[in-house]
Amino acid sequence: MYGMGTKSEERVELRLPAGRKAKWLRAAERAGVSLSDWARRRLDQHADEELGIEEPPAPSKDDIAAALEVVGALRSTDLRAKVHEGRKTPWIVE
């Protein structure tokens, strides 16, 4: 959902007491995301709770790091060649 390359088309503006934006920025930095992404996630989470919508939570920073560790893990297994070999049929000439 987040960070999937979707283009934002609408803008929301908020008036804040002094210091609130700085606090939100620190929280976003701690989560490893932009302030906009952090705010969207929190607002969506609370809206879902209010509306009774059950969606899986967004992946955590640790989940993303774990997923990135396995990227490319199959490269040295020759899986691609095996898949291409399995796709061959007798009537295709290469």
C-alpha positions in Angstrom: 0.0 0.0 0.0 2.6 2.5 1.1 5.6 3.2 -1.1 4.0 1.4 -4.0 4.5 4.2 -6.4 0.9 5.5 -6.3 0.6 9.2 -7.0 -0.9 11.4 -4.3 -3.6 13.5 -5.7 -5.1 15.3 -2.7 -3.6 17.4 0.1 -4.6 17.7 3.8 -3.5 20.7 5.8 -3.4 20.8 9.6 -2.8 23.5 12.1 -0.7 22.4 15.0 0.3 23.6 18.4 4.0 24.6 18.6 6.3 21.6 18.8 3.8 19.0 17.6 5.3 18.8 14.1 8.8 18.3 15.5 7.5 15.5 17.7 5.8 13.8 14.7 9.0 14.2 12.6 11.0 12.4 15.4 8.5 9.6 15.4 8.6 9.3 11.6 12.4 9.2 11.7 12.3 6.5 14.3 10.0 4.5 12.2 12.3 5.0 9.2 9.6 6.7 7.0 8.7 10.2 5.8 6.4 12.4 7.9 3.8 12.1 5.2 4.0 8.3 5.1 3.9 8.2 8.9 0.9 10.4 9.1 -1.0 8.4 6.4 -0.3 5.2 8.2 -1.5 6.5 11.5 -4.6 8.1 10.0 -5.5 5.0 8.0 -5.0 2.8 11.1 -7.3 4.9 13.2 -9.9 5.3 10.4 -9.9 1.5 10.0 -10.5 1.1 13.7 -13.3 3.6 13.7 -14.9 2.0 10.7 -14.4 -1.6 11.9 -12.2 -2.5 8.9 -9.7 -5.3 9.5 -6.7 -5.0 7.3 -3.3 -6.5 7.9 -0.8 -4.0 9.4 1.8 -2.4 7.2 5.1 -4.2 7.3 7.5 -3.1 10.1 11.0 -1.9 9.5 12.2 -5.3 10.7 9.9 -7.1 8.3 11.2 -5.0 5.4 14.8 -5.7 6.4 14.2 -9.4 6.6 12.5 -9.5 3.2 15.4 -7.5 1.6 17.9 -10.0 3.1 16.5 -12.8 1.0 16.4 -10.9 -2.3 18.6 -12.7 -4.7 19.0 -15.7 -2.5 18.1 -18.0 -5.5 20.6 -16.5 -7.9 23.3 -19.1 -7.5 20.9 -22.1 -7.5 20.6 -22.2 -11.4 16.8 -22.0 -10.9 16.4 -19.8 -14.0 18.0 -22.4 -16.3 15.8 -25.2 -14.7 12.7 -23.2 -15.3 13.6 -22.4 -18.9 14.4 -26.1 -19.5 11.0 -27.1 -18.0 9.2 -24.7 -20.4 10.7 -26.3 -23.5 8.3 -28.3 -25.6 9.2 -30.6 -28.5 7.8 -28.3 -31.2 9.9 -25.2 -30.2 13.2 -24.9 -31.8 15.8 -22.6 -30.3 
